Amino acid sequence: MTVAEKIRSRYDLFTPAERELANALISNYPMAGLGTIMELANTAGVSTPTVMRTIKKLGFGGFPAFQAALHDELNETLSDPINKHDQWANDVPAEHILNQFATAITHNLRQSLKQVDHKSFDDVVELLTEKQHSIHIVGGRITHAFADYLQTHLQVIRKDIQMLPASSGLWPHHLLNVDEGDVLVIFDIRRYEADLLELAKLANQRKVKIVLFTDQWLSPITSYATHYFSSRIEAPSGWDSGVVTLFLIESIIAAMEEILWPETSSRLKELEDIFNFTGRFKR
């Protein structure tokens, strides 16, 4: 488990002061924990004994071990495809790649589900079904595929779904049409993208609610997110796995469809009529 995952799994066991420290760590993760113990205590507004007590509750023998774990995580987030491939290929199991992937993905899904709070999930679904506000969706170099998949489905489920332009240079133009209270869904997986972070900062200034899909190491956008989902993404490959992220997307789509079914079913019927007219699908 990452430090962030340990914090979330033990959060209910913390004292009020320990929760203040936990919140400070998550709000600027992992950088908040990479300074001195005094700096961390001052940032969180707690005492150094509170810092030490919390660190021990997280399973670390001391502050150096806690920081070493954060440094290791930071190195993981900076890994490129070549480094990731070399890390697993040096100790690759003898079993077939299909089995390797199945084992890794099953582990990712189980670990990720432990971190998903059902109330938080329901809150996101409720937020996305509020028809008085528009939903804006954006992804990065790789994660734009998730954004496109979500947008394609939500366009059928409800009105006022907007995809940001492919060119980040046009994002400021799009922000002109984003109102206070609107929702911005952002996908940002490790090798976090500077353009997405700047967009999140601007959206936050405009009082836009941000729903973030990220990984176990947490994108810097977490600091600006109203809600976020962290997915396990490691796989025996030079590339990260998107299976858990897609699982969460499809779960949200299913939940929204159920809530908005009277409207959605009408829109689906209209869409099918259009498809029939154009002859797009063979019968």
N, C-alpha and C positions, 0 to 999 in steps of 0.2 A: 504493500500500500504506500502511496505517496503521503507526504506530511499532510497535505490538504485533505486527503481521504481519511486519514487517522483523526484529524480534527473533527470532521463531520460525523464520523462514527462514534466519537466519544463526547460530542457537544453537550448532550443532555446530562452528562456526569460532571460537567464543570460547574464551579461556583460562579457567581455573577462577575467577579473580578477576572476569573479565568476565561469567561466568555468574552469579556472586553478584549483580552489579549488575542483570543482566537479570531474575533472579528477584525482586529487590526491586521493580523497576519493574512487573512483571506482577502482583505480589501486591497492589499498591495503585495500579492503573492508572486514569487517567493522573496522579492527584494526586501520586504520589511524584516525578514529574519536574517539577513546577511550582514547587518551591522554589528555593533557591540551589544552586549546584553543590556547595558544602560540605555542605549538608543532605542532598543525595542521596548523596554519598559516605559520610557518617556513617551514614545509614539502611542502606546496603548493606554497610557495614564494609569499604570499599575506599578507595583513594587517589583524589584528584582527577585525577591523570594517567590512572588506569584509566577514570574516567568519560569523559574527553576521548577516549581511545583507542577506547572502545566506541562513542561517538557518531559518530566518524569512520567506523568499520566499518559503521555503520548508514546511512552516506551523507550525513551532515550536516556542513556546514563548521565548525560550532561550536555551543556551548551555546545561544546565542540562537536559532539556526535550529531546533535540536531542540525548544526550548520553544515556538516559534511553531507548529510542527507539532502539538504537543500541545494548544495553545490552539485551533487550528482544529478539531481533532477534538472538543474539549469543546463548542465551539459547534454542531457537527453533532449531537451527542447531545441538545442542548437544542432542536433545531428542531421546530416544531409543523407540522401538515399544511399550513397556509397558507404558511409560509416555504418548506417543501420544494417546494410547487407553484410558487411564484414563482421559485425558483432554477433549475428546469429550463425553465419556460415562457418565460423571457426569451430563451433561446437554443435554442428548440425546433427540431429538424430538420424538413425539409419532408416527410419520409417518413411513411407511415401509422403510427398509434399501435401497431398490431400489430407492425410491424417494429421500432419503437423499443423496445417491450417485449421482443421476442425478442432483440435485440442486448444490452440491459441484463441480462436474465436469464441469457443464455449467458455473458456476462462474469462475472456474480456466481458462477455455478456453477464456472467454471474457476478463478477466483481463490480461492474457498473450498476447493476440492479440494486446492489447493496447500498449504493450511494444516492439513489433516486428517492427523494422524499415524496410520498404519494400526494400530500397536500400541495407541495410545490408544483407537482405535475398538474394537478387539478386547477391550481391558480393560473398556470400558463394557458391551459385549455380555455378557462373562463375568459381570460384576457383576449385571446385570439377569436373568441366568438362574440365579443362585444361589437355589435354592428355600427355603433355610432363613431367608431374610430377606424381609420384605414390601417392596413398592414403593409409594411415595406420590407422586402427581403433582399439580402445581399450575401455573397460569398467571395472567396478569394480565388487564387490561381487554380487550385484543385477543388476547393469546397464549393465553387460556384455550381457544381453538378448537384449538390444537395439542395442549394437554394432554388435551382431550376425545378427540381423534382417536387419540392414543397409548394412552390408557386403554382405549378401546373395543376396540382390537386386542389389547393385552396381556392383557385379561380372558379372551380366548379362548385365548391361548397358554399361560398359566400361572395358578396360583392366587395369592391374596394381593396383588391389585392394588387400591389405594385411591386415590380421587380426593378431594382436599380440597374442603370446602364452597365454594360460590360466594361466600359472605360471609366476608371476611377476619376479621370479628369472631368467627367460630367456629373459626378456625385453632388458637387455644390449646387448645380442646377436643380437636381432632384430635391434637395433639401428645401428649396423654395416652396415646394408643394407638400411638405411634411408639417403637420400641425401639432400643437401641444396635445399630449394625450395619445397620439398615434403610437403604433408599435413598430419597432424595427427589429427584425429577426436577423441575426448575424451568425455566420459560420466561420470560426477561426480556430484551426488546428495547428499544432506545433510547426515551427518556422513562422511564427505569428507575423502578420503583415502590417506594416506601418500605416498603409492607407486605410485599413479597416479600423485601426486604433484611432486615427485622426477623425474618421467618420463618427465613431462612437462618442468621442469627446464633443464634437459639434452637435450631435443628436441629443446628448445629455444636456447641453446648454439650452437647447430648444424644448426641454422637458418632454422628450420622447421616451417612452418605455422600451427598454432594450431586453430582448430575449436572446441569450447567447448559447450556442452549441460549441463546446470546446472539448479539450482532452483532460486527462488526469493531472496534467501539470498546470492547467488553468491559464488561458490567454490573459494578457494585461487588461483586456476589455472587461474582465470580470469586475473590476473596480467600478464600472459604469453600468453594469447590468442590473436590471430589476429582478430578473431570474436567469439562472444558467444551468445547463446540463453538462456534466463532465463524463466523457465516454473513454473507456479503455480502447486504445488504438494500436497497440503493439501486435506485430505479426512476424512470422519467419520470412521476411521480405525486406527489400530496400524501401518499400512504400508502407505507409500507415494503413491500417484497416479502417474501413468506414462502416462496417456491419452494424456496430452498436449505435452509431449516429443515425443510420437509416432505420434501425429498429425503433428508435425514439420518435423519429419523424413520422413513421407509419402509425405508431401508437397514438400520436397527437391527431393525425388525420382521422383515424377511426373514431376517436373520442369527440372531435368536433362534428363529424358527420352525424353521429348519433344525436347530439344536442340540437343541431340545426336541421334535422332530417326533413321537416315539412318544407322548408325553403330549398334545401339541397335536392330533394327528390323532384321538385318542380324544375329546378335548373338542369338537372340531369335529363329529364324528359325533353326539355327544350333543346339541349345539346344533341341528344340522339336524333331529334327531328332534323336538325341541321346536318348531321352526319349522313342521314338517309337521303336528304336532298342532294348533297354533294357527291354521294356514292363513294365516299372515302374508304369504307370497309366493305370487302366482298361478303356477300351472303351465300 
